[in-house]
């Protein structure tokens, strides 16, 4: 946690915030009467609150090295179930809410089971789960558009106005605070980062990496579940909102890893990313009124974010090599460093595979018994 | 034959020949009288050098023929692969090395010496533009069981008879006498002897390998009085380990030596639980350590430093502090948060104690430190947990001489405070320097135990001889 507190206002670490300010200035100048208004900000804040929660939902497993692609579908299902339980099954609101939240956690648990016990890669497992959940969505609603819930309490869950801002924004911030606290200030968070950083080293350091991965997926499911319920509270029943929220969640998490604590998935960077993207989209839509802007923006953002992250990784690696290429007097030390440098120059040459692999073997000191 | 101990420079030399390292100015190499340009792998190939490295780079799922043509063009016919011509060419290649395998057999079905044979056949691929002149084999028998070594040596003789010069790098003293004509012995990066094998005796060879050592400052572990065994390994069976029983006393530094394939590389992992045991028991302080559970082993006071820092020993992308404190982060818990001050204090403390440079670099990325400092940080990680038994696999690999000495002194002082230490290493000098007792493993079992005064380089090197056979 400590590394990262160094107050280094380098362009890179805060580029998101600069960009955000840039957008605001740009669009204010462009459409002065429409953009820079209270209602615009409310609108952005509110619509992004649920999106932000889903970004947090994917963030937790990402830290541990797992991909959860089912959060959108999970949110959609729990959101619908919360409504349908009341309107179609006649359950009291408390039961409906509890059940929906539990459902979210349960989906996460099943994801964890598939990944840890059945040893299916998380990307594939949750992709499949997402599809299964969409099927359940149809089953649960009998393929009909469900009627909205009449209860004011239910609607107030997200819509209750606090100083002009819907309470859902604060709920999202509260969730962000909790996730931040766990990730950066508790041993559990350390275990998550260690598992994601190098799961084998984590295992050999006494971390139960399977358990960590499983729990991270359960948490993702739970957060997605809550997010779904709040979405329903905000907008009423929708059978299609889940998939649309998935990509921007990942875009935000990846973009967020370039902010504040570059190279590391982190909570506040993710939130900054969410709002930067949303502000950009909102501004563009006001300016041009095009419908496709959101998808375009989020897609480009995701690609850019990952490209930036990868670019940094390679820069870090080559920096490391360059500084230690000096032949050391001891000679033996160069065993460790030189091969990496040599590999860089050898790239692009047609070489025999064995020679390249020979380097890897040398670094690990003799061949292994496979 | 090229022979030398771990760290003598054999592999670096091969890599220089192959073009992966550029040596410092002043030396040169020629092949058939033509100069070899350093730093460019193609020039080695153009001069006719062909290499078979220790990792054969064969693809298990493909068959022999496909592997033979890996990296080169098939004979073509009308835009598609000409199967009959390919088969003929492939057959010629394996006949040339007198190898008896089915071209269509998948590599996974071949035994180790056959695979090496395929790799050699492939390396000797006929290229009219750059005819093959020199075949370099880097420790080809390292992973071969004793009974297959003979087959491989025969293959090598066949190749030599065809006029190809063979540079055979090995650890095994027996092979030098069975196969070789000339031998060059490397020690500490210098060729200390070159000459016909006929002129050399086994003792002479070993003497060259180990050298007349000055009594350099040997930091020796004090001899341990016969104390109660703290760590007991009973009939351990694991991948590479057939049946090993060891007892380690409090404060003892035990060494495990052995060539590749002897079980040395896998035994510590099996004891700790990095890999599951197939049989046998591990007991520390009277408690049985469950198999394959690193977390429980750590809880019982066992520490394990794996040989490969980058892959499984550390978190390269996290900072030094995170690496140091990962074992027991809970000790910094202050009610509802982890205290950054406490954690940083502890990290700085260990940096000072182990002299990690730069001293104020606790927040720097782990992989930005040099090999020696990385290893010191990892020492700190395990020592800060107060292990009762500390297992280290290749503890000073990739570490410069200065840091090596410091790490050794650390281990001795840790042992003096009661911890049992087991070091598995291919660095004979290291074992001689700090171990009071060394076990030599051969083929998965303990071949011999060398104690106290007898722990010398000469004795250890001699101990590596595999079962002599016909």
Boltz contact constraints between the chains, C-beta under 6 A:
constraints:
  - contact:
      token1: [A, 1]
      token2: [B, 340]
      max_distance: 6.0
  - contact:
      token1: [A, 2]
      token2: [B, 340]
      max_distance: 6.0
  - contact:
      token1: [A, 2]
      token2: [B, 344]
      max_distance: 6.0
  - contact:
      token1: [A, 3]
      token2: [B, 319]
      max_distance: 6.0
  - contact:
      token1: [A, 3]
      token2: [B, 363]
      max_distance: 6.0
  - contact:
      token1: [A, 185]
      token2: [B, 337]
      max_distance: 6.0
  - contact:
      token1: [A, 185]
      token2: [B, 338]
      max_distance: 6.0
  - contact:
      token1: [A, 187]
      token2: [B, 329]
      max_distance: 6.0
  - contact:
      token1: [A, 187]
      token2: [B, 330]
      max_distance: 6.0
  - contact:
      token1: [A, 190]
      token2: [B, 329]
      max_distance: 6.0
  - contact:
      token1: [A, 194]
      token2: [B, 326]
      max_distance: 6.0
  - contact:
      token1: [A, 197]
      token2: [B, 315]
      max_distance: 6.0
  - contact:
      token1: [A, 197]
      token2: [B, 317]
      max_distance: 6.0
  - contact:
      token1: [A, 197]
      token2: [B, 318]
      max_distance: 6.0
  - contact:
      token1: [A, 198]
      token2: [B, 315]
      max_distance: 6.0
  - contact:
      token1: [A, 200]
      token2: [B, 312]
      max_distance: 6.0
  - contact:
      token1: [A, 201]
      token2: [B, 312]
      max_distance: 6.0
  - contact:
      token1: [A, 201]
      token2: [B, 314]
      max_distance: 6.0
  - contact:
      token1: [A, 201]
      token2: [B, 315]
      max_distance: 6.0
  - contact:
      token1: [A, 203]
      token2: [B, 294]
      max_distance: 6.0
  - contact:
      token1: [A, 204]
      token2: [B, 274]
      max_distance: 6.0
  - contact:
      token1: [A, 204]
      token2: [B, 294]
      max_distance: 6.0
  - contact:
      token1: [A, 204]
      token2: [B, 312]
      max_distance: 6.0
  - contact:
      token1: [A, 205]
      token2: [B, 326]
      max_distance: 6.0
  - contact:
      token1: [A, 205]
      token2: [B, 327]
      max_distance: 6.0
  - contact:
      token1: [A, 206]
      token2: [B, 294]
      max_distance: 6.0
  - contact:
      token1: [A, 206]
      token2: [B, 295]
      max_distance: 6.0
  - contact:
      token1: [A, 206]
      token2: [B, 298]
      max_distance: 6.0
  - contact:
      token1: [A, 208]
      token2: [B, 295]
      max_distance: 6.0
  - contact:
      token1: [A, 320]
      token2: [B, 367]
      max_distance: 6.0
  - contact:
      token1: [A, 320]
      token2: [B, 368]
      max_distance: 6.0
  - contact:
      token1: [A, 330]
      token2: [B, 400]
      max_distance: 6.0
  - contact:
      token1: [A, 330]
      token2: [B, 401]
      max_distance: 6.0
  - contact:
      token1: [A, 332]
      token2: [B, 400]
      max_distance: 6.0
  - contact:
      token1: [A, 333]
      token2: [B, 371]
      max_distance: 6.0
  - contact:
      token1: [A, 333]
      token2: [B, 400]
      max_distance: 6.0
  - contact:
      token1: [A, 335]
      token2: [B, 398]
      max_distance: 6.0
  - contact:
      token1: [A, 336]
      token2: [B, 371]
      max_distance: 6.0
  - contact:
      token1: [A, 336]
      token2: [B, 398]
      max_distance: 6.0
  - contact:
      token1: [A, 342]
      token2: [B, 20]
      max_distance: 6.0
  - contact:
      token1: [A, 349]
      token2: [B, 41]
      max_distance: 6.0
  - contact:
      token1: [A, 351]
      token2: [B, 41]
      max_distance: 6.0
  - contact:
      token1: [A, 353]
      token2: [B, 57]
      max_distance: 6.0
  - contact:
      token1: [A, 354]
      token2: [B, 53]
      max_distance: 6.0
  - contact:
      token1: [A, 354]
      token2: [B, 55]
      max_distance: 6.0
  - contact:
      token1: [A, 354]
      token2: [B, 57]
      max_distance: 6.0
  - contact:
      token1: [A, 355]
      token2: [B, 18]
      max_distance: 6.0
  - contact:
      token1: [A, 355]
      token2: [B, 20]
      max_distance: 6.0
  - contact:
      token1: [A, 357]
      token2: [B, 55]
      max_distance: 6.0
  - contact:
      token1: [A, 357]
      token2: [B, 57]
      max_distance: 6.0
  - contact:
      token1: [A, 358]
      token2: [B, 53]
      max_distance: 6.0
  - contact:
      token1: [A, 361]
      token2: [B, 54]
      max_distance: 6.0
  - contact:
      token1: [A, 361]
      token2: [B, 55]
      max_distance: 6.0
  - contact:
      token1: [A, 362]
      token2: [B, 11]
      max_distance: 6.0
  - contact:
      token1: [A, 364]
      token2: [B, 308]
      max_distance: 6.0
  - contact:
      token1: [A, 365]
      token2: [B, 307]
      max_distance: 6.0
  - contact:
      token1: [A, 365]
      token2: [B, 394]
      max_distance: 6.0
  - contact:
      token1: [A, 365]
      token2: [B, 397]
      max_distance: 6.0
  - contact:
      token1: [A, 366]
      token2: [B, 260]
      max_distance: 6.0
  - contact:
      token1: [A, 366]
      token2: [B, 426]
      max_distance: 6.0
  - contact:
      token1: [A, 367]
      token2: [B, 54]
      max_distance: 6.0
  - contact:
      token1: [A, 367]
      token2: [B, 142]
      max_distance: 6.0
  - contact:
      token1: [A, 367]
      token2: [B, 260]
      max_distance: 6.0
  - contact:
      token1: [A, 369]
      token2: [B, 240]
      max_distance: 6.0
  - contact:
      token1: [A, 369]
      token2: [B, 266]
      max_distance: 6.0
